[in-house]
Amino acid sequence: MSVLTVTGLSQRFLDKVLYQDASFQVNIEDHLGVIGQNGVGKSTLIKILTGALTPDAGKIVWQKHLHVGYLDQYANLVPGQTVIEFLQTAFSDLYRKEAKMNQIYADYANHPDDDLLAKAG
């Protein structure tokens, strides 16, 4: 099953062509690495895939209901922030949902007769 399909991707900056009619597919069992020399378009590709940059041409299709986390190569660390805390920022919304879910479980364990579905809203 494909989690990402890229077709006809083209991107250029002034007179430098980064991609011309490039296509690839990433399946659920695949691992993907983006490697290359400086200036060949690695960061640009990531920005296109994450929607931060619109390509000159092409189509990027992600699997429905897929959440993609991304950490920029230039980390904006907050003083006192641990590496784990920084890495978790890529999925901060999921960590908030997990905390809410765990709180609902704990509330139910302490008060099983309460209507917790009304509180979960």
Buried (B, 14 or more C-beta within 10 A) or exposed (E): EEBBBBBEBBBBEEEEEBBEEBEEEBEEEEEEEEEEEEEBBBBBBBBBBBEEEEBBBBEBEBBEEEEEEEEEEEEEEEEEEEEEEBEBBBBEEEEEEEEEEEEBEEBBEEEEEEEBEEEEE
